[in-house]
Amino acid sequence: MGKLHRYLLAEVAIFIGGAVAVFIFVFLTGNAVRGAMGMLVDGQISLKLFFQILWLMIPYVALYALPLGFLAGILLALGRLSATREILAMKASGLSVWSIARPMILMAIIGCVFAAWFNNVSGPKNKWAYREKLANSLEDDPMRFFKAGEFIHDFPGYIIYVKERIGDDMRGFKLWQVNDEGKVERYAEARDAYIEFLRDEATLLLTMLDGTLEEREPNPFYNKRPQISGFGAYEEFSVRLKLDIILNRGSKFSSKPSYLTFTELRDRVISDPENAIKYRVQIQQNFAMSVSTFALVIVAVPLGIRVGRKETLTNLAVALGLALLYYFLVSVASWFQDKPAMLPEVLIWIPNLLYLGIGLWLMRRANRH
């Protein structure tokens, strides 16, 4: 690699590094605020566990920040070089667009290799580690969900109130079971209550002692006096509180395809033929997402040379538009992953093939001019 290529590599690497860092910060902040930060504020996790979770999130968000960072960084760097006539001078000295793009293509290939390794090996392990840390935290102190004097809405389908907590003993316990419309179907009171964490089921087993239970005709809170269709007393009454959403913020606490390494996915295809399609789609998706960096770079290089403006916002808007379109196409392809007749394993590659085709066409045009 000559001196000019080393100069280009250093120039573009600075912009790419800055853009990737910005996107990592944005994605990390978004995930932290939506997930771990809320749990920290609610007292469900410790400050130490919060920072451990953030550390585990960094490689995961970097996977999405990488293609966006490459796209934005290349557009910004080449836009600056075009505006200062450096690209024009390179072309005038006999360098083709492909030669100018060589350092960026090399960086994109390295990024693809990293993404492929992470998607198929490290990423699933990070997700499991994240899940295990939360599970261990709950096992150490499952009572952190139950604050005295506060209404608890963490468990889907239930609203809970604890009047007083003395150690692990809860006094003056109240529970409302609500339907999907938020209407009360059952109400229970108990003198005392205690919980047990069922790790394998990701469930809190809530046991209420010496209380009463009411079956109600569904109606909104405080709308009218509840109509009680059944009433009874009990010595012991148990409810299972699922932690799927709390632990994984919306995903099931189970062996989802995205939680499996490449080797595990391949084994599932053989051992579970009835569900083999979803594991095959996940394998293709892992590799397709890895190639996204290269596909976006091939588009970014000729656009960066053609835009040739100093206006940073213009280049960033182009990068954002291209990225949004790409991920929209990826989302559309994922809609058909449960429909084998639509060949989802092939559809998942369409965004990459489309961008590679557009990028090669733009590169040829830029090379002729």
C-alpha positions in Angstrom: 0.0 0.0 0.0 1.5 3.3 -1.1 1.8 6.6 0.8 -1.4 8.0 -0.8 -3.4 4.9 0.2 -2.0 5.1 3.7 -3.0 8.8 3.8 -6.5 7.9 2.6 -6.7 5.0 5.2 -5.7 7.3 8.0 -8.1 10.1 6.9 -11.1 7.8 6.5 -10.3 5.8 9.6 -10.6 8.9 11.8 -14.0 9.8 10.4 -15.2 6.1 10.6 -13.9 5.8 14.2 -15.7 8.9 15.3 -18.9 8.0 13.6 -18.9 4.4 15.0 -18.2 5.9 18.5 -21.2 8.3 18.2 -23.5 5.5 17.0 -22.4 3.2 19.8 -23.1 6.0 22.3 -26.5 6.7 20.8 -27.5 3.0 20.7 -26.0 2.3 24.1 -27.8 5.2 25.7 -31.1 4.2 24.1 -30.8 0.6 25.3 -29.7 1.7 28.7 -32.5 4.2 29.2 -35.1 1.8 27.9 -33.8 -1.3 29.9 -31.1 -1.3 32.4 -31.5 2.4 33.5 -35.1 1.9 34.4 -34.3 -1.3 36.4 -31.5 0.6 38.2 -33.9 3.5 39.1 -36.5 1.0 40.3 -33.9 -0.7 42.5 -34.2 -4.0 40.6 -30.5 -4.1 39.8 -27.4 -2.8 41.6 -25.1 0.0 40.2 -22.3 -2.6 39.8 -24.6 -4.9 37.7 -25.8 -1.9 35.7 -22.2 -1.2 34.5 -21.7 -4.9 33.9 -24.8 -4.9 31.6 -23.6 -1.8 29.8 -20.2 -3.5 29.2 -22.0 -6.6 27.7 -24.1 -4.3 25.5 -21.2 -2.5 23.9 -20.2 -5.3 21.4 -23.9 -5.9 20.6 -24.6 -2.3 19.8 -21.3 -2.0 18.0 -22.6 -4.6 15.5 -25.3 -2.1 14.4 -23.1 0.9 14.8 -20.4 -0.5 12.6 -22.2 -0.4 9.2 -23.8 3.0 10.0 -20.4 4.3 11.2 -18.7 3.2 8.0 -21.4 4.7 5.9 -21.4 8.1 7.7 -17.6 8.2 8.1 -16.9 7.5 4.4 -19.5 10.0 3.2 -18.0 12.7 5.5 -14.4 11.9 4.8 -14.8 11.7 1.0 -17.1 14.8 1.0 -14.3 16.7 2.7 -11.6 15.4 0.3 -13.8 16.2 -2.7 -14.6 19.7 -1.4 -10.8 20.4 -1.0 -10.2 19.1 -4.6 -8.0 16.2 -3.3 -10.1 13.6 -4.9 -9.9 15.5 -8.2 -6.1 15.6 -7.9 -6.0 11.9 -7.2 -8.0 11.1 -10.3 -6.0 13.6 -12.4 -2.8 11.7 -11.3 -4.2 8.5 -12.8 -5.9 6.9 -9.8 -9.2 5.1 -10.6 -12.2 5.2 -8.2 -11.5 1.6 -7.4 -7.9 2.5 -6.4 -9.1 5.3 -4.2 -11.7 3.0 -2.6 -9.2 0.2 -1.9 -8.4 1.3 1.7 -12.1 1.6 2.5 -12.9 -1.8 1.0 -10.1 -3.3 3.0 -11.6 -1.8 6.2 -15.0 -3.0 5.2 -13.8 -6.6 4.8 -12.2 -6.5 8.2 -15.5 -5.2 9.6 -17.4 -8.0 7.9 -15.1 -10.6 9.4 -15.6 -9.1 12.9 -19.4 -9.0 12.4 -19.5 -12.6 11.2 -17.5 -13.7 14.2 -19.6 -11.8 16.6 -23.0 -12.8 15.1 -22.1 -16.5 15.1 -19.9 -16.9 18.2 -19.5 -14.0 20.6 -22.9 -12.3 20.3 -25.1 -15.1 21.4 -22.7 -15.7 24.4 -23.0 -12.1 25.3 -26.8 -12.3 25.3 -26.7 -15.4 27.5 -24.3 -13.6 29.9 -26.6 -10.7 30.0 -29.5 -12.9 30.8 -27.6 -14.9 33.4 -26.4 -11.8 35.2 -30.0 -10.6 35.6 -31.2 -14.1 36.6 -28.4 -14.3 39.2 -29.3 -10.9 40.5 -32.9 -12.0 40.9 -31.9 -15.2 42.6 -29.8 -13.3 45.1 -32.6 -10.8 45.9 -35.9 -11.5 44.2 -37.6 -9.2 46.8 -36.2 -6.1 45.1 -39.3 -6.0 42.9 -41.6 -5.5 45.9 -41.4 -2.0 47.5 -43.6 -1.2 50.4 -46.2 1.4 49.9 -46.0 1.4 46.0 -48.1 -0.1 43.3 -46.1 -2.6 41.2 -46.8 -2.9 37.5 -43.7 -4.9 36.4 -45.6 -8.2 35.9 -47.8 -8.3 32.8 -51.4 -9.1 33.8 -51.0 -8.1 37.5 -50.9 -5.1 39.7 -49.5 -5.6 43.2 -49.4 -3.6 46.4 -47.4 -4.3 49.5 -48.3 -2.3 52.6 -45.2 -3.3 54.7 -42.1 -5.3 54.3 -40.2 -6.9 57.2 -37.1 -8.6 55.7 -38.5 -11.2 53.2 -41.9 -11.1 54.7 -44.6 -9.0 53.1 -47.6 -7.8 55.1 -50.9 -6.3 53.9 -50.5 -7.8 50.4 -53.0 -7.0 47.6 -53.1 -8.4 44.0 -55.3 -7.4 41.1 -55.4 -9.7 38.0 -56.3 -7.7 34.9 -57.1 -8.8 31.3 -55.6 -7.4 28.1 -58.0 -4.4 28.3 -56.7 -3.5 31.8 -60.0 -4.5 33.5 -59.9 -6.4 36.8 -61.0 -10.0 36.7 -59.7 -11.1 40.1 -58.7 -9.5 43.4 -56.9 -11.1 46.3 -55.8 -9.9 49.7 -53.5 -11.6 52.1 -52.2 -11.1 55.6 -48.7 -12.3 54.6 -46.9 -13.3 51.4 -43.5 -14.7 50.4 -41.9 -15.4 47.0 -39.6 -18.1 45.5 -37.5 -17.6 42.4 -37.9 -20.6 39.9 -34.7 -20.1 37.9 -35.4 -22.7 35.2 -38.8 -21.2 34.4 -37.8 -17.6 34.8 -40.7 -17.2 37.2 -41.4 -15.8 40.7 -43.7 -18.1 42.6 -45.8 -15.8 44.8 -47.5 -17.5 47.8 -50.2 -15.6 49.8 -51.3 -16.7 53.2 -54.6 -16.3 55.1 -56.5 -14.1 52.7 -59.6 -13.7 50.6 -60.2 -14.0 46.9 -62.8 -12.2 44.7 -63.9 -13.2 41.2 -65.1 -10.0 39.5 -67.1 -9.1 36.4 -64.4 -7.3 34.3 -64.7 -3.5 34.6 -62.2 -0.6 34.5 -60.8 0.7 37.7 -63.0 3.1 39.7 -65.5 3.2 36.9 -68.3 1.7 39.1 -68.6 -0.5 42.1 -67.2 -3.9 41.2 -69.6 -6.7 40.6 -68.4 -9.7 42.6 -69.3 -13.0 40.9 -67.5 -15.2 43.4 -65.9 -14.9 46.9 -63.8 -17.2 49.1 -61.2 -17.4 51.8 -58.0 -19.4 51.6 -55.1 -20.4 53.8 -52.6 -20.5 50.9 -52.9 -19.3 47.4 -50.1 -19.2 44.7 -49.6 -17.2 41.6 -46.8 -17.5 39.0 -45.3 -14.2 37.9 -43.4 -14.5 34.6 -40.2 -12.6 34.2 -39.9 -12.9 30.4 -40.4 -9.2 29.6 -38.5 -8.0 32.7 -35.4 -10.0 32.0 -35.2 -9.6 28.3 -37.3 -6.5 27.6 -39.9 -8.2 25.4 -38.2 -11.4 24.3 -38.9 -14.8 25.7 -36.6 -16.2 28.3 -35.7 -19.2 26.2 -33.3 -20.6 23.6 -34.3 -18.2 20.9 -32.4 -18.6 17.6 -30.6 -15.3 18.2 -29.3 -16.7 21.4 -27.6 -19.7 19.7 -24.1 -19.8 18.2 -23.5 -21.0 14.6 -22.6 -24.5 15.9 -25.8 -24.7 18.0 -28.0 -23.5 15.2 -26.6 -26.1 12.9 -27.2 -28.8 15.5 -30.8 -27.6 15.9 -31.4 -27.8 12.2 -30.6 -31.5 12.4 -32.2 -32.3 15.8 -35.4 -30.3 15.4 -36.5 -30.7 11.7 -40.0 -29.3 12.4 -38.6 -25.9 13.4 -35.5 -26.1 11.1 -36.6 -23.2 9.0 -36.3 -20.6 11.7 -32.8 -21.9 12.6 -31.7 -21.8 8.9 -33.1 -18.3 8.5 -31.1 -17.2 11.6 -27.9 -18.6 10.1 -28.5 -16.7 6.9 -29.5 -13.5 8.8 -26.3 -13.7 10.8 -24.1 -13.8 7.7 -26.3 -11.3 5.8 -26.0 -8.7 8.5 -22.2 -9.3 8.6 -22.0 -8.4 4.9 -24.1 -5.2 5.4 -20.9 -3.2 6.1 -19.4 -4.1 2.8 -22.7 -3.4 0.9 -23.1 0.0 2.5 -19.4 0.9 1.8 -19.7 0.1 -1.9 -22.6 2.6 -2.1 -21.0 5.2 0.2 -17.7 5.6 -1.8 -19.1 6.8 -5.1 -21.8 8.9 -3.3 -19.1 10.5 -1.1 -17.1 11.4 -4.2 -20.1 12.8 -6.0 -21.6 14.8 -3.2 -18.4 16.7 -2.7 -19.8 19.3 -0.4 -18.5 20.7 2.9 -22.0 20.7 4.4 -21.8 18.0 7.1 -25.5 17.8 7.6 -26.1 17.1 3.9 -23.7 14.1 4.0 -25.2 12.9 7.3 -28.7 13.1 5.9 -27.7 11.0 2.9 -26.1 8.4 5.3 -29.2 8.3 7.5 -31.5 7.9 4.5 -29.5 5.1 3.0 -29.3 3.3 6.4 -33.0 3.7 7.1 -33.8 2.3 3.7 -31.5 -0.7 4.2 -32.8 -1.6 7.6 -36.4 -1.2 6.3 -35.7 -3.7 3.6 -34.2 -6.0 6.1 -37.3 -5.7 8.3 -39.5 -6.4 5.3 -37.5 -9.6 4.5 -37.8 -10.7 8.1 -41.7 -10.6 7.9 -41.6 -13.8 5.8 -39.2 -15.8 8.0 -42.1 -18.1 9.1 -43.3 -18.7 5.5 -41.1 -21.4 3.9 -42.9 -21.0 0.6 -41.5 -17.4 0.3 -37.9 -18.6 0.6 -37.0 -16.5 3.6 -33.4 -17.7 3.5 -33.1 -16.0 0.1 -35.2 -12.9 0.9 -32.9 -12.0 3.8 -30.1 -11.4 1.3 -32.0 -9.1 -1.1 -31.1 -5.8 0.7 -27.4 -6.7 0.4 -27.7 -7.8 -3.2 -29.6 -4.6 -4.0 -27.1 -2.3 -2.4 -24.2 -4.2 -3.9 -25.7 -3.9 -7.4 -26.4 -0.2 -6.9 -23.0 0.4 -5.5 -21.2 -1.4 -8.4 -23.2 0.6 -10.9 -22.4 3.9 -9.1 -18.7 2.9 -8.9 -18.6 2.3 -12.7 -20.3 5.7 -13.4 -17.9 7.5 -11.0 -14.9 5.8 -12.6 -16.0 6.9 -16.1 -16.3 10.5 -15.0 
